[in-house]
Amino acid sequence: RELDHFLAERGVRLIRPSYRNRTPHPGEPLLKAVRQLIESVNDTLKGQLDLEQHGGRTIEGVGVRIAQRLLALTAAIWHNRATGQPVTRSLTAYDH
């Protein structure tokens, strides 16, 4: 309740699953689809782009390495779509 009050004072509405003893929030049905999308993107970033072993030594270095990998994934998705590949988010063809 304290967090809800703190956020409400600042005009922020946090959408999250309702507690069992509270009424459901209006946007709650959207949470499952959004969570699946976020989990899918995180899995791609961690699995295909090795973001857990980024090798950055500073905050700026980590940011640059993450940006490089996101750019590479974006380029691969664009190329896969342009060439009609069946799986657009896969980097397997570029892993040599």
Stockholm file with secondary structure:
# STOCKHOLM 1.0

chainA/1-96         RELDHFLAERGVRLIRPSYRNRTPHPGEPLLKAVRQLIESVNDTLKGQLDLEQHGGRTIEGVGVRIAQRLLALTAAIWHNRATGQPVTRSLTAYDH
#=GR chainA/1-96 SS CHHHHHHHHTTCCCCCCCCTTSCCCTTGGGHHHHHHHHHHHHHHHHHTSCGGGCCCSSHHHHHHHHHHHHHHHHHHHHHHHHTTCSCSSCCGGGCC
#=GC SS_cons        CHHHHHHHHTTCCCCCCCCTTSCCCTTGGGHHHHHHHHHHHHHHHHHTSCGGGCCCSSHHHHHHHHHHHHHHHHHHHHHHHHTTCSCSSCCGGGCC
//
